[in-house]
Amino acid sequence: MRQTIAIGALALLSISSASANIIVDTKNVDQTQYHADLYECQQLSQQTDARQTDSLGKDIVGSTAKGAALGAAGSAIAGGSGSKGAKVGAGVGIIGGALKHGAEKRHNQAQHNMDVQNVMRNCMIGRGYKVLN
């Protein structure tokens, strides 16, 4: 019976630690206090600000205008039609703007996740726990 309770507590502990993305050495640690501290640190970590990206429309409009200008200039310099070059440049700009927006969004999400992880880690260390990662 006692072994079953210990295994259940260990399973619960591993689930809690997995959701927090930190690994804490819980040897000789009061489990009730640990879970209370873990919960409080999770609440604190949720206060981190997620960085916002520019709107997709703004990225596309900016890239389209730059692409059109570059396409027109390049085409005119090469002796072709500036309007055809502008159309091609604008098309490339639309694709470039969408790709840029997606990359910025992924980067900001990864940075936010790292910020949350750091707050959790520092909070648990500050409360006297041995954080292993």
C-alpha positions as CSV (number, residue, x, y, z in Angstrom):
1,M,0.0,0.0,0.0
2,R,2.7,2.4,1.0
3,Q,4.7,1.6,-2.2
4,T,1.5,2.3,-4.3
5,I,1.1,5.7,-2.7
6,A,4.8,6.5,-3.3
7,I,4.5,5.5,-7.0
8,G,1.4,7.6,-7.4
9,A,3.0,10.6,-5.8
10,L,6.1,10.2,-8.0
11,A,3.8,10.1,-11.1
12,L,2.0,13.2,-10.0
13,L,5.3,14.9,-9.3
14,S,6.7,14.1,-12.8
15,I,3.5,15.4,-14.4
16,S,3.8,18.6,-12.5
17,S,7.4,19.1,-13.3
18,A,6.8,18.3,-17.0
19,S,4.1,20.9,-17.3
20,A,6.5,23.5,-15.7
21,N,9.4,22.5,-18.1
22,I,11.8,22.4,-15.2
23,I,13.4,19.4,-13.4
24,V,13.7,19.8,-9.6
25,D,15.5,17.4,-7.3
26,T,12.8,16.6,-4.8
27,K,14.8,14.3,-2.6
28,N,14.1,15.2,1.1
29,V,11.6,17.9,0.0
30,D,8.1,18.4,1.6
31,Q,5.8,17.5,-1.3
32,T,3.0,19.7,-0.1
33,Q,5.2,22.8,0.1
34,Y,6.8,21.9,-3.2
35,H,3.5,21.8,-5.0
36,A,2.4,25.1,-3.4
37,D,5.7,26.7,-4.5
38,L,5.5,25.2,-8.0
39,Y,1.9,26.6,-8.4
40,E,3.0,30.0,-7.2
41,C,6.0,30.1,-9.5
42,Q,3.7,29.0,-12.4
43,Q,1.4,31.9,-11.7
44,L,4.3,34.3,-11.6
45,S,5.7,33.0,-14.9
46,Q,2.4,33.7,-16.6
47,Q,3.0,37.4,-16.0
48,T,5.7,37.5,-18.7
49,D,4.8,39.6,-21.7
50,A,4.6,38.0,-25.0
51,R,6.2,40.1,-27.7
52,Q,3.9,41.2,-30.4
53,T,4.8,41.1,-34.1
54,D,3.6,43.6,-36.6
55,S,0.4,42.7,-38.3
56,L,0.6,40.4,-41.3
57,G,-0.9,43.2,-43.5
58,K,1.7,45.7,-42.4
59,D,4.6,43.3,-43.2
60,I,3.1,42.4,-46.6
61,V,2.4,46.1,-47.5
62,G,5.9,47.2,-46.6
63,S,7.5,44.3,-48.4
64,T,5.3,44.7,-51.5
65,A,6.2,48.4,-51.7
66,K,9.9,47.7,-51.4
67,G,9.7,44.8,-53.9
68,A,7.8,46.9,-56.4
69,A,10.3,49.8,-56.1
70,L,13.2,47.4,-56.5
71,G,11.6,45.5,-59.4
72,A,10.8,48.7,-61.2
73,A,14.3,50.2,-60.7
74,G,16.0,46.9,-61.7
75,S,13.9,46.4,-64.7
76,A,14.3,50.1,-65.9
77,I,18.1,49.8,-65.4
78,A,18.2,46.6,-67.5
79,G,16.2,48.4,-70.3
80,G,12.9,46.6,-69.7
81,S,9.5,47.8,-68.7
82,G,9.5,49.4,-65.3
83,S,5.8,48.4,-64.7
84,K,6.5,44.7,-65.4
85,G,9.4,44.8,-63.1
86,A,7.3,46.5,-60.4
87,K,4.6,43.8,-60.8
88,V,7.2,41.0,-60.4
89,G,8.8,42.8,-57.5
90,A,5.5,43.4,-55.8
91,G,4.7,39.6,-56.1
92,V,8.0,38.7,-54.6
93,G,7.4,41.3,-51.9
94,I,4.1,39.7,-50.9
95,I,5.7,36.4,-50.5
96,G,8.7,37.9,-48.6
97,G,6.4,39.8,-46.3
98,A,4.4,36.7,-45.4
99,L,7.5,34.7,-44.8
100,K,9.0,37.5,-42.6
101,H,5.9,37.7,-40.6
102,G,5.8,33.9,-39.9
103,A,9.5,33.9,-38.9
104,E,9.0,36.9,-36.5
105,K,6.0,35.2,-35.0
106,R,7.9,31.9,-34.4
107,H,10.9,33.8,-33.0
108,N,8.7,35.8,-30.6
109,Q,6.9,32.7,-29.4
110,A,10.2,30.9,-28.7
111,Q,11.5,34.0,-26.8
112,H,8.3,34.1,-24.7
113,N,8.7,30.4,-23.9
114,M,12.3,31.0,-22.8
115,D,11.2,33.9,-20.6
116,V,8.5,31.8,-18.9
117,Q,11.1,29.0,-18.4
118,N,13.6,31.5,-16.8
119,V,11.0,32.9,-14.5
120,M,10.0,29.4,-13.3
121,R,13.6,28.4,-12.9
122,N,14.6,31.5,-11.0
123,C,11.5,31.4,-8.8
124,M,12.1,27.7,-7.8
125,I,15.8,28.4,-7.1
126,G,14.9,31.5,-5.1
127,R,12.7,29.2,-2.9
128,G,15.6,26.9,-2.2
129,Y,15.0,24.1,-4.6
130,K,17.7,22.4,-6.7
131,V,16.7,23.0,-10.3
132,L,18.6,20.5,-12.5
133,N,18.0,22.1,-15.9
